[in-house]
């Protein structure tokens, strides 16, 4: 089964009055307006999700999380999460192949 689509989601923490709010993860910054909100996106910490959509519309999701001591980086998050997602995808393919081999062995013995 092949991968039909790959997409990413980036989340960053909100800071209110200079303090990171660990309960507030922000997805996408298109709704952020600096003049109208009291929060700002944090430059430290966050996470990136990589979604691999397969031909049968099932998804494999992998996450790369950034420490609060590190600067948030879109590029690095994409690289790490994509690597983890493809590793999961390869392991899943190996399981499928092993199940097929077991079924063929059962049919040939009987």
C-alpha positions in Angstrom: 0.0 0.0 0.0 1.4 3.4 -1.0 1.4 6.8 0.7 -1.2 9.1 -1.0 -0.5 12.3 0.9 1.8 13.8 3.5 0.9 16.8 5.6 2.2 18.5 8.8 0.7 20.3 11.8 2.8 22.6 13.9 1.8 23.5 17.5 3.4 26.2 19.6 2.8 27.2 23.2 1.2 30.5 24.1 2.8 33.0 26.4 0.7 35.3 28.5 2.5 38.2 30.2 5.9 36.6 29.4 5.0 33.2 31.0 4.5 30.0 29.0 1.0 28.6 29.3 1.6 24.8 29.2 -2.1 24.0 28.7 -2.4 26.2 25.6 -1.1 24.6 22.4 -1.7 26.8 19.4 -2.3 25.2 16.0 -1.5 27.6 13.2 -0.8 31.2 13.7 -3.2 32.6 11.1 -5.6 33.7 13.9 -2.9 35.5 15.9 -3.3 39.3 15.9 -0.6 41.0 18.0 -2.7 44.1 18.8 -6.0 42.3 19.7 -4.8 39.4 21.9 -3.0 39.3 25.2 -1.1 36.1 24.3 1.8 35.6 22.0 3.3 32.5 20.5 6.3 31.2 22.4 9.6 31.0 20.7 10.6 28.1 22.9 9.0 24.6 22.8 6.3 23.1 20.7 5.6 20.1 18.6 5.2 19.0 14.9 3.0 16.2 13.7 3.5 14.3 10.4 0.5 12.6 8.9 1.0 9.9 6.2 -2.3 9.3 4.5 -2.4 5.8 2.8 -4.4 4.7 -0.2 -7.2 3.3 2.0 -7.4 6.7 3.8 -5.9 5.4 7.0 -3.2 7.5 8.6 0.1 7.0 10.3 1.0 9.9 12.7 4.4 10.7 14.2 5.3 13.5 16.6 8.5 15.5 17.1 8.4 17.5 20.3 10.7 20.4 21.0 12.0 21.1 24.6 11.3 24.3 26.4 15.0 25.1 26.3 15.2 24.9 22.5 13.9 27.3 19.9 11.0 26.1 17.8 12.0 25.2 14.3 9.6 24.2 11.6 12.2 22.6 9.3 13.8 20.4 12.0 10.4 19.3 13.3 9.3 18.2 9.8 12.5 16.2 9.3 12.3 14.4 12.6 8.6 13.7 12.5 8.8 12.5 8.8 11.6 10.2 9.7 9.6 8.7 12.6 6.5 8.3 10.4 8.3 6.5 7.6 9.9 4.2 10.2 6.4 3.3 11.5 5.3 2.8 7.9 8.1 0.4 7.1 7.5 -1.6 10.3 3.8 -1.8 9.4 4.7 -3.1 5.9 7.0 -5.7 7.4 4.1 -6.9 9.6 1.8 -7.2 6.6 4.4 -9.2 4.6 4.9 -11.5 7.6 1.2 -12.1 7.9 1.0 -12.9 4.2 3.9 -15.3 4.5 2.2 -17.1 7.4 -1.0 -17.5 5.5 0.8 -18.9 2.4 2.6 -21.4 4.7 -0.7 -22.6 6.2 -2.2 -23.1 2.7 0.8 -25.0 1.4 1.0 -27.4 4.4 -2.7 -28.3 4.4 
